[in-house]
Amino acid sequence: MYLVSTIMLIVAIVAYLFIEVNNLEVTKFYIKSDKLVNKFIGKKIIQISDLHGKSFGKNNDKLIQYIDKEKPDVIFVTGDMIESDKKNYEPVYQLLKHLSEKYKVYYITGNHEHKALLKKYRDNYLEYFEKIKELNIVRVNNQKLVLDTNFNLVRRFSIKPEDKLDIDEESTITEEISSEEGVQKKHKKQKKYRYFNLYGLVLPFDTYRYLFSNRNAKKVDYDYIKNKLGNLNKDECNMLLAHNPLYFEEYAKWGVDYVFSGHVHGGIIRLPKIGGLLSPDRKFFPKYSFGEYTKDNTKMFVSKGLGGSAVKVRINCRPEIVSIKFI
């Protein structure tokens, strides 16, 4: 009887773990910005992150169905789509190819894309990145892009602190201001832009900590970000793709409005009322593991990701796509 119970328990645990890593969920957030024209309202961003070469169904059909059901206007890819120790990148490439045929796709490098170019399959991944160039996918590595209300790329340039946009895309709105005496109309010039700035920050490989290497990873600070990405025009709406959420305080200090990150896999094991247990760099209780975080005027959305690297297990931490709607 004891043996039967033990076997049944093991089977139940294995079944749970299989379901947990293969059942997708959609997590929804919202953006409301006074800096953007109303034409953005109703538009939707899908964020995918940390696939690590995993497939959800044949040719990732299941993942594609989940994305299509959300009817996104644009897709932000926040890194680690590949697994640096795997030779075959074809499932990831085919997924990106399929998505790029339907949607605008903006892609930031994660540590595994970086790591792949330093490992034994370097030539394979040089080929992967060359093939990505041929798709309708824009890589946002340490660059600033300007996107319009349809998320089309309006302008792309290298970062210099003195760079300024020359796009005349402002509108003047009329505000109604309530007072105790009644409602009075006041005409006030307020810039609401028909575009926003999308930045991409690639962190150096030596800022990531690994189990058997780089145990004393370098830190990223405000000066590093400013040197890489320049000064922000805070009158405009600014968004940042940055794979690692660890430096949220520095992103907020820089002054960006919205940050999209991944990397932490939701903490791998999520404990009720506590949060994620473990990060990929083998630190317990990561501060930013999943969901929405706010500091000053900056919001950060952290995806639990889709796959796993060295640790493939997920407990109470299902893979997800993130859906962000403008309201």
KEKE-3310 file (N, C-alpha, C; in steps of 0.2 Angstrom, whole numbers, plus 5000, padded with zeros to 4 digits):
npx = (5004:5010:5020:5012:5005:5016:5020:5009:5009:5021:5019:5008:5015:5024:5015:5009:5020:5023:5011:5012:5023:5019:5007:5000:4997:4989:4993:4987:4990:4989:4991:4991:4993:4996:5004:5002:4992:4974:4973:4980:4973:4966:4974:4986:4999:5009:5020:5033:5044:5060:5060:5068:5071:5060:5046:5029:5018:5017:5028:5026:5013:5003:5007:5007:4993:4988:4993:4988:4975:4974:4975:4985:4994:5007:5022:5033:5048:5058:5070:5082:5076:5082:5092:5107:5116:5111:5111:5102:5092:5080:5066:5064:5067:5057:5045:5047:5048:5035:5027:5032:5027:5014:5013:5021:5037:5048:5064:5074:5090:5094:5103:5106:5106:5117:5127:5127:5135:5147:5150:5151:5143:5143:5144:5132:5123:5127:5123:5109:5106:5108:5098:5087:5088:5083:5069:5054:5058:5063:5078:5083:5095:5103:5099:5088:5072:5058:5041:5026:5008:5003:5013:5023:5040:5046:5058:5075:5090:5107:5112:5114:5117:5114:5105:5089:5072:5064:5051:5036:5023:5013:4998:4985:4975:4959:4954:4942:4939:4934:4926:4921:4913:4907:4908:4921:4928:4944:4957:4971:4988:4994:5005:5002:5008:5009:5018:5030:5045:5055:5067:5081:5090:5105:5113:5130:5138:5146:5138:5129:5126:5132:5131:5143:5152:5157:5154:5155:5147:5147:5140:5126:5123:5115:5123:5129:5118:5114:5125:5125:5112:5109:5101:5084:5070:5058:5046:5040:5033:5042:5048:5056:5065:5072:5081:5085:5077:5083:5089:5080:5078:5088:5084:5072:5077:5084:5073:5063:5047:5040:5045:5050:5053:5061:5069:5069:5061:5049:5053:5054:5049:5035:5030:5016:5010:5023:5031:5043:5055:5068:5080:5087:5101:5104:5100:5091:5074:5071:5070:5062:5052:5040:5026:5019:5028:5031:5040:5043:5039:5039:5035:5036:5035:5036:5039:5035:5040:5043:5050:5063:5080:5094:5087:5072:5060:5044:5035:5019:5020:5016:5021:5020:5011:5012:5000:4997:4987:4983:4974)
npy = (4994:5006:5007:5009:5021:5029:5029:5034:5047:5051:5051:5060:5072:5073:5074:5086:5095:5094:5099:5112:5118:5119:5124:5138:5156:5171:5187:5203:5220:5238:5254:5271:5286:5303:5309:5305:5305:5302:5293:5282:5275:5259:5252:5238:5230:5216:5207:5196:5184:5176:5163:5153:5143:5134:5125:5127:5116:5109:5118:5129:5132:5133:5143:5154:5154:5159:5172:5177:5177:5188:5199:5209:5225:5227:5218:5216:5209:5203:5197:5183:5173:5162:5147:5147:5136:5127:5120:5120:5133:5134:5132:5144:5153:5151:5154:5168:5172:5169:5177:5190:5191:5195:5205:5220:5219:5221:5219:5215:5211:5198:5190:5177:5177:5185:5177:5166:5170:5169:5156:5138:5137:5148:5151:5146:5155:5167:5166:5165:5178:5185:5180:5184:5198:5198:5197:5205:5212:5222:5225:5232:5237:5246:5258:5271:5272:5279:5278:5278:5280:5268:5260:5260:5261:5277:5284:5281:5281:5282:5284:5300:5312:5325:5324:5328:5326:5330:5330:5336:5333:5337:5340:5352:5353:5354:5358:5353:5361:5357:5367:5374:5384:5380:5373:5377:5382:5380:5385:5377:5375:5360:5347:5333:5319:5311:5300:5289:5287:5273:5264:5253:5244:5235:5225:5223:5207:5204:5208:5199:5186:5170:5152:5145:5154:5171:5176:5188:5199:5213:5230:5240:5257:5273:5282:5274:5270:5282:5286:5276:5278:5291:5308:5309:5316:5322:5327:5320:5303:5290:5274:5258:5244:5232:5218:5214:5216:5220:5232:5242:5253:5262:5263:5270:5282:5287:5291:5286:5282:5269:5252:5237:5221:5205:5190:5184:5174:5173:5170:5156:5147:5151:5158:5159:5175:5179:5178:5176:5163:5160:5167:5167:5169:5163:5168:5171:5175:5186:5203:5209:5200:5197:5204:5221:5235:5250:5265:5281:5291:5280:5265:5247:5232:5216:5201:5184:5175:5162:5150:5140:5139:5133:5128:5120:5118:5124:5130:5134:5145:5148:5148:5163:5175:5193:5205:5221:5235:5251:5264)
npz = (5000:5004:4994:4983:4985:4986:4973:4966:4971:4966:4952:4951:4955:4944:4934:4937:4936:4923:4917:4922:4916:4903:4901:4895:4900:4900:4905:4910:4908:4909:4901:4903:4897:4898:4889:4876:4861:4859:4850:4852:4861:4865:4858:4857:4866:4864:4875:4874:4881:4886:4880:4877:4868:4868:4863:4861:4857:4840:4829:4837:4838:4847:4856:4846:4843:4855:4856:4844:4847:4856:4848:4844:4842:4841:4844:4858:4861:4873:4875:4877:4869:4863:4867:4873:4874:4865:4849:4839:4832:4825:4829:4836:4827:4817:4824:4826:4813:4808:4817:4813:4800:4802:4812:4819:4825:4839:4845:4859:4864:4875:4889:4885:4871:4869:4876:4867:4856:4861:4864:4859:4848:4841:4827:4822:4828:4824:4811:4814:4818:4806:4798:4805:4802:4789:4791:4796:4808:4820:4828:4844:4850:4861:4855:4849:4845:4835:4836:4828:4829:4824:4827:4818:4812:4813:4814:4816:4826:4831:4848:4855:4867:4863:4853:4845:4841:4825:4822:4819:4828:4837:4847:4851:4865:4872:4888:4901:4916:4932:4945:4961:4958:4947:4930:4920:4904:4899:4888:4885:4881:4878:4876:4867:4860:4844:4843:4851:4860:4859:4867:4868:4879:4880:4891:4897:4896:4907:4917:4921:4932:4935:4939:4940:4936:4934:4947:4954:4948:4938:4941:4935:4933:4934:4927:4918:4910:4905:4898:4888:4882:4882:4886:4891:4883:4893:4891:4882:4878:4884:4882:4887:4882:4891:4896:4909:4924:4936:4938:4940:4949:4944:4930:4933:4939:4928:4921:4912:4906:4904:4907:4900:4904:4908:4911:4924:4926:4933:4946:4947:4956:4964:4979:4990:4994:4996:4984:4970:4971:4967:4956:4939:4940:4952:4964:4979:4982:4972:4969:4959:4951:4944:4936:4939:4943:4952:4952:4957:4943:4935:4927:4927:4918:4921:4914:4917:4908:4896:4894:4901:4908:4914:4925:4923:4929:4934:4947:4953:4944:4930:4912:4902:4891:4890:4890:4886:4886:4879:4887)
capx = (5000:5014:5023:5007:5004:5022:5020:5004:5012:5027:5015:5004:5020:5027:5010:5008:5026:5022:5006:5014:5028:5017:5001:5001:4992:4989:4993:4985:4991:4986:4995:4987:4998:4994:5008:5000:4986:4969:4973:4983:4968:4963:4980:4988:5006:5011:5027:5035:5051:5063:5057:5074:5071:5055:5040:5022:5014:5021:5029:5024:5006:4999:5009:5004:4986:4987:4995:4983:4968:4974:4974:4990:4996:5014:5025:5039:5052:5062:5077:5082:5072:5086:5095:5114:5119:5107:5113:5096:5088:5075:5059:5063:5067:5051:5040:5048:5046:5027:5025:5034:5022:5007:5014:5027:5040:5054:5067:5080:5095:5095:5110:5107:5108:5124:5131:5127:5140:5153:5150:5153:5138:5144:5143:5125:5119:5128:5118:5102:5105:5108:5092:5082:5088:5078:5062:5051:5059:5068:5082:5083:5100:5107:5096:5082:5067:5052:5036:5020:5002:5002:5019:5028:5046:5047:5065:5080:5096:5112:5111:5119:5114:5111:5100:5083:5068:5062:5045:5031:5018:5010:4991:4983:4969:4955:4953:4937:4941:4928:4927:4915:4908:4904:4912:4923:4932:4950:4961:4978:4992:4997:5008:5001:5012:5007:5023:5033:5052:5057:5074:5083:5097:5108:5118:5136:5138:5148:5133:5125:5129:5131:5132:5150:5156:5155:5150:5154:5145:5147:5133:5124:5121:5112:5128:5130:5112:5114:5131:5123:5106:5108:5096:5077:5065:5053:5039:5038:5033:5048:5048:5063:5066:5078:5080:5086:5074:5087:5091:5074:5079:5092:5079:5068:5082:5085:5067:5059:5040:5038:5050:5048:5059:5060:5075:5069:5057:5044:5056:5054:5044:5031:5027:5010:5011:5030:5033:5047:5060:5075:5082:5092:5107:5105:5099:5085:5069:5073:5066:5058:5051:5034:5021:5020:5031:5031:5044:5042:5035:5041:5031:5040:5031:5041:5036:5037:5044:5039:5053:5068:5087:5097:5081:5067:5054:5041:5030:5015:5023:5015:5023:5015:5012:5010:4996:4997:4983:4982:4967)
capy = (5000:5012:5008:5011:5028:5033:5029:5038:5053:5053:5052:5066:5077:5073:5077:5093:5099:5094:5104:5119:5121:5118:5128:5146:5160:5178:5192:5209:5227:5244:5260:5277:5291:5310:5312:5302:5307:5297:5288:5276:5271:5253:5248:5233:5227:5209:5206:5189:5184:5170:5156:5148:5138:5130:5124:5125:5113:5109:5124:5134:5134:5135:5150:5158:5155:5163:5179:5180:5179:5195:5204:5214:5229:5226:5213:5217:5203:5206:5193:5176:5168:5156:5144:5147:5129:5123:5121:5121:5138:5134:5133:5151:5157:5150:5157:5175:5173:5169:5183:5196:5191:5197:5210:5224:5216:5224:5214:5217:5205:5195:5187:5171:5179:5188:5172:5162:5172:5167:5149:5134:5137:5155:5152:5145:5161:5173:5164:5166:5185:5187:5178:5189:5204:5198:5197:5212:5213:5228:5225:5239:5236:5252:5263:5275:5272:5283:5274:5282:5277:5262:5257:5260:5264:5283:5286:5277:5284:5281:5289:5305:5316:5331:5322:5330:5325:5336:5328:5340:5329:5339:5343:5356:5350:5359:5354:5356:5361:5358:5371:5374:5389:5377:5370:5382:5379:5384:5383:5377:5371:5354:5343:5326:5317:5305:5295:5288:5284:5266:5263:5247:5244:5229:5225:5219:5200:5203:5211:5194:5181:5163:5147:5143:5159:5178:5176:5195:5202:5221:5233:5245:5263:5278:5285:5269:5270:5289:5285:5272:5280:5298:5311:5309:5322:5320:5329:5315:5297:5286:5267:5255:5237:5230:5211:5212:5221:5221:5239:5246:5260:5266:5265:5276:5288:5290:5295:5283:5281:5262:5248:5230:5216:5198:5187:5181:5168:5173:5167:5149:5144:5157:5156:5163:5181:5180:5179:5172:5160:5160:5170:5163:5170:5159:5173:5169:5180:5192:5209:5210:5194:5196:5209:5228:5239:5258:5270:5288:5291:5275:5258:5242:5226:5210:5195:5177:5172:5156:5143:5140:5138:5127:5125:5119:5117:5130:5129:5140:5150:5146:5153:5168:5181:5199:5209:5228:5239:5258:5266)
capz = (5000:5004:4988:4978:4987:4984:4965:4964:4972:4961:4945:4952:4955:4937:4929:4939:4934:4915:4916:4924:4911:4896:4900:4895:4903:4898:4910:4907:4911:4906:4900:4902:4897:4896:4884:4870:4858:4860:4844:4855:4866:4863:4855:4862:4865:4867:4877:4875:4884:4889:4877:4878:4862:4870:4859:4863:4851:4834:4827:4842:4836:4853:4857:4841:4844:4861:4853:4839:4851:4859:4842:4846:4836:4840:4849:4861:4863:4878:4876:4879:4865:4861:4873:4871:4873:4860:4842:4834:4834:4820:4832:4838:4820:4813:4827:4824:4806:4808:4820:4809:4794:4804:4817:4820:4831:4841:4849:4863:4866:4882:4890:4881:4864:4870:4877:4862:4852:4865:4865:4854:4843:4839:4820:4821:4830:4819:4805:4816:4818:4800:4796:4808:4798:4783:4793:4798:4815:4822:4835:4847:4854:4862:4851:4851:4839:4836:4833:4827:4833:4822:4829:4813:4814:4810:4814:4820:4825:4836:4853:4857:4871:4860:4848:4846:4836:4822:4820:4822:4829:4843:4846:4857:4867:4876:4895:4905:4923:4937:4951:4965:4955:4941:4925:4915:4899:4898:4883:4887:4876:4881:4871:4866:4854:4840:4843:4857:4859:4861:4868:4870:4883:4881:4897:4896:4898:4914:4923:4923:4937:4933:4945:4940:4933:4935:4953:4956:4942:4938:4942:4930:4936:4930:4922:4912:4906:4902:4893:4882:4879:4881:4890:4889:4883:4898:4889:4877:4881:4883:4884:4887:4883:4895:4898:4916:4928:4942:4939:4940:4952:4939:4925:4935:4940:4921:4920:4907:4908:4905:4906:4899:4906:4909:4914:4931:4925:4938:4952:4946:4961:4967:4985:4991:4999:4996:4978:4967:4976:4964:4950:4935:4943:4958:4970:4982:4983:4968:4971:4954:4947:4940:4937:4938:4948:4951:4956:4955:4938:4930:4928:4924:4917:4921:4912:4919:4902:4893:4895:4906:4906:4918:4929:4918:4933:4937:4952:4954:4940:4923:4907:4900:4887:4893:4886:4888:4882:4881:4889)
cpx = (5004:5017:5018:5006:5010:5022:5015:5006:5017:5023:5011:5009:5022:5021:5009:5014:5025:5017:5008:5019:5025:5010:5002:4995:4994:4988:4992:4987:4989:4991:4990:4992:4995:4998:5007:4993:4981:4969:4976:4979:4966:4969:4983:4995:5006:5018:5028:5043:5053:5060:5062:5073:5065:5050:5034:5018:5019:5021:5027:5017:5002:5000:5006:4997:4984:4988:4990:4976:4968:4974:4979:4991:5003:5016:5032:5043:5058:5068:5076:5077:5075:5089:5103:5118:5116:5109:5108:5092:5081:5068:5058:5062:5060:5045:5041:5046:5038:5024:5026:5030:5016:5008:5021:5030:5047:5057:5073:5084:5095:5102:5111:5109:5116:5129:5132:5133:5147:5155:5152:5149:5138:5142:5135:5121:5121:5124:5111:5101:5104:5101:5086:5082:5083:5071:5060:5052:5065:5072:5084:5089:5104:5105:5090:5078:5061:5047:5030:5014:5000:5008:5024:5034:5046:5054:5069:5087:5101:5110:5116:5115:5111:5106:5093:5078:5065:5055:5040:5024:5014:5002:4990:4976:4965:4953:4946:4939:4935:4931:4921:4910:4905:4909:4914:4928:4938:4954:4968:4982:4995:4999:5006:5003:5009:5013:5026:5040:5053:5064:5075:5090:5099:5114:5124:5135:5141:5144:5129:5129:5127:5133:5140:5155:5153:5151:5150:5153:5145:5140:5132:5121:5118:5117:5129:5124:5113:5120:5129:5117:5105:5103:5089:5074:5059:5046:5036:5037:5039:5047:5055:5062:5072:5077:5080:5082:5077:5088:5086:5075:5083:5088:5075:5071:5083:5079:5062:5052:5038:5044:5047:5054:5056:5065:5074:5065:5051:5047:5056:5049:5041:5028:5021:5012:5019:5033:5038:5053:5067:5075:5086:5099:5109:5104:5092:5081:5071:5068:5060:5057:5045:5029:5023:5023:5031:5036:5044:5037:5036:5037:5036:5035:5037:5037:5039:5041:5040:5043:5058:5075:5089:5091:5075:5060:5051:5035:5026:5017:5022:5018:5018:5017:5009:5006:4995:4993:4983:4975:4967)
cpy = (5006:5013:5011:5019:5032:5034:5034:5045:5056:5055:5058:5072:5078:5076:5084:5098:5099:5099:5111:5122:5122:5122:5135:5150:5167:5183:5199:5215:5232:5250:5266:5283:5298:5313:5310:5304:5301:5292:5281:5272:5265:5249:5244:5231:5220:5209:5198:5189:5177:5164:5151:5142:5133:5130:5123:5122:5113:5116:5130:5136:5136:5142:5155:5159:5160:5171:5181:5181:5186:5200:5210:5219:5229:5221:5216:5211:5205:5201:5186:5171:5162:5153:5143:5141:5124:5125:5123:5127:5139:5135:5140:5155:5157:5153:5165:5176:5173:5175:5189:5196:5194:5204:5214:5220:5219:5220:5216:5211:5204:5192:5181:5172:5182:5182:5167:5163:5171:5160:5145:5134:5144:5156:5151:5152:5167:5172:5166:5174:5188:5185:5182:5196:5204:5198:5204:5213:5218:5226:5231:5239:5243:5257:5266:5274:5277:5279:5278:5278:5270:5257:5256:5263:5271:5285:5282:5280:5281:5286:5294:5310:5323:5330:5325:5328:5331:5334:5332:5336:5330:5341:5347:5353:5355:5355:5357:5355:5362:5363:5371:5379:5386:5374:5376:5379:5383:5381:5383:5372:5366:5349:5336:5323:5311:5300:5295:5286:5278:5265:5256:5247:5236:5229:5221:5212:5200:5206:5205:5188:5174:5158:5146:5148:5166:5179:5184:5199:5210:5224:5238:5251:5268:5281:5280:5270:5277:5289:5282:5275:5287:5301:5310:5316:5320:5322:5324:5308:5292:5279:5263:5247:5235:5223:5210:5218:5223:5228:5244:5253:5264:5268:5271:5282:5291:5294:5292:5282:5274:5258:5241:5225:5209:5195:5183:5175:5167:5171:5160:5146:5150:5154:5161:5169:5183:5182:5174:5169:5161:5163:5166:5164:5167:5164:5171:5176:5187:5197:5210:5204:5193:5202:5216:5231:5246:5261:5276:5288:5285:5268:5253:5236:5221:5204:5189:5173:5165:5149:5144:5138:5132:5124:5125:5119:5124:5127:5135:5146:5148:5151:5157:5172:5187:5203:5216:5232:5246:5260:5273)
cpz = (5000:4998:4983:4979:4985:4976:4963:4965:4967:4954:4946:4952:4948:4933:4931:4936:4926:4914:4917:4919:4904:4895:4901:4898:4900:4904:4907:4911:4907:4906:4899:4903:4894:4891:4877:4868:4859:4855:4847:4859:4862:4859:4860:4860:4868:4869:4877:4877:4886:4886:4878:4874:4863:4864:4862:4858:4845:4831:4831:4841:4842:4855:4852:4842:4850:4859:4849:4842:4854:4854:4844:4840:4836:4845:4851:4863:4867:4880:4878:4875:4863:4868:4870:4870:4868:4853:4838:4836:4829:4823:4833:4831:4817:4817:4826:4817:4805:4811:4816:4802:4796:4808:4816:4826:4832:4846:4852:4864:4873:4883:4886:4874:4864:4871:4872:4857:4855:4866:4859:4848:4840:4831:4818:4823:4826:4813:4807:4816:4811:4797:4799:4805:4792:4785:4795:4805:4816:4829:4837:4852:4855:4857:4853:4844:4841:4832:4833:4830:4830:4823:4823:4815:4810:4809:4818:4820:4831:4842:4854:4861:4868:4855:4850:4840:4832:4819:4823:4822:4836:4842:4852:4859:4872:4883:4898:4912:4927:4942:4955:4962:4949:4936:4920:4910:4899:4893:4885:4882:4880:4876:4872:4860:4851:4839:4850:4855:4862:4861:4870:4873:4883:4886:4895:4899:4905:4919:4925:4927:4935:4939:4945:4937:4934:4941:4956:4950:4943:4938:4936:4934:4931:4925:4916:4907:4902:4896:4886:4878:4879:4886:4887:4888:4887:4896:4885:4881:4879:4886:4883:4887:4886:4898:4905:4920:4935:4943:4938:4943:4947:4933:4927:4936:4933:4919:4914:4910:4909:4903:4905:4900:4907:4913:4920:4931:4931:4945:4952:4950:4965:4973:4987:4996:4999:4989:4975:4972:4973:4957:4946:4937:4950:4964:4973:4983:4979:4969:4966:4950:4943:4941:4936:4944:4946:4955:4953:4949:4933:4932:4924:4924:4917:4919:4915:4914:4900:4894:4901:4904:4909:4922:4925:4922:4934:4941:4954:4950:4932:4918:4904:4894:4891:4888:4889:4884:4884:4882:4890)
residu = (MET:TYR:LEU:VAL:SER:THR:ILE:MET:LEU:ILE:VAL:ALA:ILE:VAL:ALA:TYR:LEU:PHE:ILE:GLU:VAL:ASN:ASN:LEU:GLU:VAL:THR:LYS:PHE:TYR:ILE:LYS:SER:ASP:LYS:LEU:VAL:ASN:LYS:PHE:ILE:GLY:LYS:LYS:ILE:ILE:GLN:ILE:SER:ASP:LEU:HIS:GLY:LYS:SER:PHE:GLY:LYS:ASN:ASN:ASP:LYS:LEU:ILE:GLN:TYR:ILE:ASP:LYS:GLU:LYS:PRO:ASP:VAL:ILE:PHE:VAL:THR:GLY:ASP:MET:ILE:GLU:SER:ASP:LYS:LYS:ASN:TYR:GLU:PRO:VAL:TYR:GLN:LEU:LEU:LYS:HIS:LEU:SER:GLU:LYS:TYR:LYS:VAL:TYR:TYR:ILE:THR:GLY:ASN:HIS:GLU:HIS:LYS:ALA:LEU:LEU:LYS:LYS:TYR:ARG:ASP:ASN:TYR:LEU:GLU:TYR:PHE:GLU:LYS:ILE:LYS:GLU:LEU:ASN:ILE:VAL:ARG:VAL:ASN:ASN:GLN:LYS:LEU:VAL:LEU:ASP:THR:ASN:PHE:ASN:LEU:VAL:ARG:ARG:PHE:SER:ILE:LYS:PRO:GLU:ASP:LYS:LEU:ASP:ILE:ASP:GLU:GLU:SER:THR:ILE:THR:GLU:GLU:ILE:SER:SER:GLU:GLU:GLY:VAL:GLN:LYS:LYS:HIS:LYS:LYS:GLN:LYS:LYS:TYR:ARG:TYR:PHE:ASN:LEU:TYR:GLY:LEU:VAL:LEU:PRO:PHE:ASP:THR:TYR:ARG:TYR:LEU:PHE:SER:ASN:ARG:ASN:ALA:LYS:LYS:VAL:ASP:TYR:ASP:TYR:ILE:LYS:ASN:LYS:LEU:GLY:ASN:LEU:ASN:LYS:ASP:GLU:CYS:ASN:MET:LEU:LEU:ALA:HIS:ASN:PRO:LEU:TYR:PHE:GLU:GLU:TYR:ALA:LYS:TRP:GLY:VAL:ASP:TYR:VAL:PHE:SER:GLY:HIS:VAL:HIS:GLY:GLY:ILE:ILE:ARG:LEU:PRO:LYS:ILE:GLY:GLY:LEU:LEU:SER:PRO:ASP:ARG:LYS:PHE:PHE:PRO:LYS:TYR:SER:PHE:GLY:GLU:TYR:THR:LYS:ASP:ASN:THR:LYS:MET:PHE:VAL:SER:LYS:GLY:LEU:GLY:GLY:SER:ALA:VAL:LYS:VAL:ARG:ILE:ASN:CYS:ARG:PRO:GLU:ILE:VAL:SER:ILE:LYS:PHE:ILE)
# end
